[in-house]
Amino acid sequence: MGDYGIFGPSSVTWRVMGEPILLVGGIRALLMQGLHPRAMRGVLQNSALMDPDEAWSRFVRTTEFVRVRTYGTTEEVERAGRRVRKIHARLTACDPDTGDTFRLDDPPALRWVHVGEVDSYLSVARRAGVGLTDAEADAFVAEWRRAAEVVGLKADEVPGSVAELRDYIEAERPGLRFVPEAAHPLRLSLNAPLPRLLLPLKPAVPALMLLSFATLPRWARRLYGLPATPVGDLWATATLRTLHTGLGLVPAQVRYSPAARRAHRLTAA
């Protein structure tokens, strides 16, 4: 039997995460992270996020971490997790509201980042038409408790079902806001730093960002100062479904990454 890491062929995660439409979920997860003041300030004070010379390499490192955590062997996942935990443990940030200094492995902030990621992938997948029953959605959330452990959280510290996920988000809402020192992501997307090879795709970045914003809950869009109407919800869902259907017409060898193609073969076996 092969070493399939923390998920494996029988997991809902492997069936869902390889879908290209989940790129929108990844951006949505960053937008959810941006509404937690400490999580956002930790990024702002320790990352060259919008430095053209650094931003793309940081994006590549983050993408690689997600790939390894999802599809890597146990050893690869443990190695990636140790590296991330070590970085978080040695970096600090300052909360200008209180004057407190906090570490980037502050559990409440890590928990919000984790939940925002799980909620974003699941929400985008279901709205795009990736077939998931309610039981499978619960299984997806429960499986991601293993991912929480990779970054230093305990499994029982994070939600294990869709209901627990929603309850946690609702309980956190009073403390969420977009900090004033951060530049608005939608404005930044107009001048997104891309490597030369991807510059032809630059005009599509604002549209992709706008779609990601539209998939947020209405209360989250309001915190970003954006319109929050049912029309936006309907547009986001219709657009996700159209894109997912269109991507489904692309041959699997093109549509999926090598790791996702392998996962799909093993899942179907």
C-alpha positions as CSV (number, residue, x, y, z in Angstrom):
1,M,0.0,0.0,0.0
2,G,1.4,3.4,-0.9
3,D,2.1,6.3,1.4
4,Y,-0.6,8.8,0.5
5,G,0.0,11.3,3.2
6,I,-2.7,12.8,5.4
7,F,-5.6,12.3,3.0
8,G,-5.5,9.6,0.3
9,P,-7.6,8.1,-2.4
10,S,-10.7,7.5,-0.2
11,S,-10.8,11.1,1.0
12,V,-13.3,13.7,-0.2
13,T,-10.3,16.1,-0.2
14,W,-8.6,14.3,-3.0
15,R,-11.8,14.3,-5.1
16,V,-12.3,18.0,-4.6
17,M,-9.0,19.8,-4.4
18,G,-7.7,19.1,-7.9
19,E,-10.5,21.0,-9.6
20,P,-9.2,24.1,-11.3
21,I,-12.1,26.2,-10.1
22,L,-10.6,25.9,-6.6
23,L,-8.2,28.6,-7.6
24,V,-11.1,31.0,-6.7
25,G,-11.4,29.2,-3.4
26,G,-7.7,29.9,-2.7
27,I,-8.1,33.6,-3.4
28,R,-11.3,33.7,-1.3
29,A,-9.4,32.1,1.6
30,L,-6.8,34.9,1.5
31,L,-9.7,37.4,1.5
32,M,-11.2,35.7,4.6
33,Q,-7.7,35.8,6.3
34,G,-7.5,39.5,5.6
35,L,-10.5,40.2,7.8
36,H,-8.8,38.9,11.0
37,P,-6.7,41.9,12.3
38,R,-3.9,39.9,13.8
39,A,-3.7,37.4,10.9
40,M,-3.5,40.3,8.4
41,R,-1.0,42.3,10.4
42,G,1.2,39.3,10.8
43,V,1.3,39.1,7.0
44,L,1.7,42.9,6.5
45,Q,4.6,43.2,9.0
46,N,6.5,40.1,7.9
47,S,5.9,39.6,4.2
48,A,6.9,41.3,1.0
49,L,3.5,40.5,-0.3
50,M,3.3,43.2,-3.0
51,D,7.0,43.6,-3.7
52,P,7.3,42.7,-7.4
53,D,10.6,41.0,-6.8
54,E,9.2,38.8,-4.0
55,A,5.5,38.4,-4.4
56,W,5.5,35.8,-7.1
57,S,8.1,33.6,-5.3
58,R,6.0,33.8,-2.1
59,F,2.9,32.8,-4.1
60,V,4.8,29.8,-5.6
61,R,6.0,28.7,-2.1
62,T,2.4,28.9,-0.7
63,T,1.0,27.0,-3.7
64,E,3.7,24.3,-3.3
65,F,2.9,24.0,0.4
66,V,-0.8,23.4,-0.4
67,R,0.2,20.8,-3.0
68,V,2.5,18.9,-0.7
69,R,0.0,19.0,2.2
70,T,-2.7,17.7,0.0
71,Y,-0.9,15.1,-2.1
72,G,2.5,14.6,-0.5
73,T,3.8,11.5,1.4
74,T,3.7,11.5,5.2
75,E,7.4,12.4,5.3
76,E,7.0,15.3,2.7
77,V,4.0,16.7,4.7
78,E,5.9,16.5,8.0
79,R,8.9,18.2,6.5
80,A,6.8,21.0,5.0
81,G,4.9,21.4,8.3
82,R,8.1,21.6,10.3
83,R,9.3,24.4,8.1
84,V,6.1,26.4,8.3
85,R,5.9,26.0,12.1
86,K,9.5,27.0,12.5
87,I,8.9,30.2,10.5
88,H,5.8,31.1,12.4
89,A,7.4,30.5,15.7
90,R,10.3,32.9,15.2
91,L,8.3,35.8,13.6
92,T,6.4,38.4,15.6
93,A,4.1,41.3,14.8
94,C,2.7,44.3,16.7
95,D,-1.0,45.0,17.3
96,P,-1.2,48.8,17.1
97,D,-4.6,48.8,18.7
98,T,-3.2,47.3,22.0
99,G,0.5,47.7,21.7
100,D,0.9,43.9,22.2
101,T,3.5,41.9,20.4
102,F,2.3,38.5,19.2
103,R,3.8,35.5,17.4
104,L,2.6,34.4,14.0
105,D,1.8,31.0,15.5
106,D,-0.8,32.7,17.7
107,P,-3.5,29.9,17.9
108,P,-6.6,32.1,17.4
109,A,-5.2,33.7,14.2
110,L,-4.0,30.3,12.9
111,R,-7.4,28.9,13.6
112,W,-9.1,31.6,11.6
113,V,-6.8,31.1,8.7
114,H,-7.5,27.4,8.7
115,V,-11.3,27.9,8.9
116,G,-11.2,30.5,6.2
117,E,-9.4,28.1,3.9
118,V,-11.7,25.1,4.6
119,D,-14.8,27.2,4.2
120,S,-13.6,28.8,1.0
121,Y,-12.7,25.6,-0.7
122,L,-15.9,23.9,0.3
123,S,-18.1,26.9,-0.5
124,V,-16.6,27.5,-4.0
125,A,-16.7,23.8,-4.8
126,R,-20.4,23.4,-3.9
127,R,-21.5,26.6,-5.6
128,A,-19.5,25.6,-8.8
129,G,-21.3,22.3,-9.0
130,V,-18.7,19.9,-7.7
131,G,-20.9,17.1,-6.5
132,L,-20.9,16.9,-2.7
133,T,-23.6,15.5,-0.5
134,D,-24.1,17.0,3.0
135,A,-22.3,14.0,4.5
136,E,-19.4,14.4,2.1
137,A,-19.1,18.1,3.0
138,D,-19.0,17.2,6.7
139,A,-16.3,14.6,5.9
140,F,-14.3,17.3,4.0
141,V,-14.3,19.6,7.1
142,A,-13.3,16.7,9.3
143,E,-10.5,15.6,7.1
144,W,-9.0,19.0,7.2
145,R,-8.4,18.7,10.9
146,R,-5.3,16.7,9.8
147,A,-4.2,19.8,7.8
148,A,-4.7,22.0,10.9
149,E,-2.2,19.7,12.8
150,V,0.4,20.3,10.0
151,V,0.6,24.1,10.9
152,G,0.6,23.5,14.7
153,L,-3.0,23.4,15.8
154,K,-4.7,20.5,17.6
155,A,-7.4,18.6,15.7
156,D,-10.0,19.2,18.4
157,E,-9.3,23.0,18.3
158,V,-10.8,23.4,14.8
159,P,-14.3,22.6,13.5
160,G,-15.1,19.0,12.5
161,S,-18.4,19.5,10.6
162,V,-20.1,22.1,8.4
163,A,-22.3,23.1,11.3
164,E,-19.3,23.6,13.6
165,L,-17.6,25.6,10.8
166,R,-20.6,28.0,10.5
167,D,-20.9,28.4,14.3
168,Y,-17.2,29.2,14.6
169,I,-17.4,31.9,11.9
170,E,-20.5,33.4,13.3
171,A,-18.8,33.6,16.8
172,E,-15.8,35.3,15.3
173,R,-17.6,38.0,13.3
174,P,-17.7,40.7,16.0
175,G,-13.9,40.8,16.0
176,L,-13.4,40.9,12.3
177,R,-12.6,44.0,10.2
178,F,-10.3,45.2,7.4
179,V,-7.4,47.0,9.1
180,P,-6.8,50.6,7.8
181,E,-3.1,50.2,7.1
182,A,-3.7,47.4,4.5
183,A,-4.2,48.3,0.8
184,H,-7.5,47.0,-0.6
185,P,-6.9,43.7,-2.5
186,L,-9.2,44.7,-5.3
187,R,-7.2,47.8,-6.0
188,L,-3.9,45.9,-5.7
189,S,-5.1,43.4,-8.3
190,L,-5.1,46.2,-10.9
191,N,-1.3,46.1,-10.7
192,A,-0.7,42.5,-9.6
193,P,3.0,41.6,-9.7
194,L,3.4,38.8,-12.2
195,P,6.5,37.2,-13.8
196,R,7.2,38.1,-17.4
197,L,5.9,34.8,-18.7
198,L,2.5,35.4,-17.2
199,L,2.1,39.0,-18.1
200,P,-0.4,38.2,-20.9
201,L,-2.8,37.0,-18.1
202,K,-2.6,40.2,-16.2
203,P,-5.9,41.7,-17.6
204,A,-7.8,38.7,-16.2
205,V,-6.5,39.2,-12.6
206,P,-9.0,41.9,-11.6
207,A,-11.9,39.9,-12.9
208,L,-10.7,36.8,-11.0
209,M,-10.4,38.9,-7.9
210,L,-13.8,40.4,-8.3
211,L,-15.3,36.9,-8.7
212,S,-13.5,35.8,-5.5
213,F,-14.9,38.8,-3.6
214,A,-18.4,38.0,-4.9
215,T,-18.1,34.5,-3.4
216,L,-17.6,35.9,0.1
217,P,-20.5,36.1,2.5
218,R,-22.4,39.4,2.3
219,W,-21.1,40.5,5.7
220,A,-17.5,40.0,4.6
221,R,-18.1,42.0,1.4
222,R,-19.4,44.8,3.5
223,L,-16.3,44.8,5.7
224,Y,-14.3,45.3,2.5
225,G,-16.5,48.2,1.6
226,L,-18.1,46.4,-1.3
227,P,-21.8,46.0,-2.3
228,A,-23.5,43.0,-0.7
229,T,-26.7,42.1,-2.5
230,P,-28.4,38.9,-3.5
231,V,-27.7,39.8,-7.1
232,G,-24.0,39.5,-6.4
233,D,-24.5,36.0,-4.9
234,L,-26.5,34.9,-7.9
235,W,-23.8,36.2,-10.3
236,A,-21.0,34.5,-8.4
237,T,-22.8,31.2,-8.4
238,A,-23.7,31.3,-12.0
239,T,-20.2,32.4,-13.0
240,L,-18.6,29.6,-11.0
241,R,-20.9,27.0,-12.5
242,T,-20.3,28.3,-16.0
243,L,-16.5,28.2,-15.5
244,H,-16.5,24.8,-13.9
245,T,-18.6,23.4,-16.7
246,G,-16.3,24.9,-19.3
247,L,-13.2,23.6,-17.6
248,G,-14.9,20.1,-17.6
249,L,-14.7,20.1,-21.4
250,V,-10.9,20.5,-21.2
251,P,-9.0,17.1,-21.4
252,A,-8.0,15.8,-18.0
253,Q,-4.3,15.7,-18.9
254,V,-4.5,19.5,-19.4
255,R,-7.2,20.4,-16.8
256,Y,-5.5,18.8,-13.9
257,S,-2.0,19.2,-12.4
258,P,0.2,16.1,-12.4
259,A,-0.5,15.5,-8.7
260,A,-4.2,16.0,-9.2
261,R,-4.2,13.6,-12.2
262,R,-2.5,10.9,-10.1
263,A,-5.0,11.5,-7.3
264,H,-8.0,11.2,-9.7
265,R,-6.6,7.9,-11.1
266,L,-6.1,6.5,-7.6
267,T,-9.5,7.7,-6.5
268,A,-11.3,6.1,-9.5
269,A,-9.4,2.8,-9.1
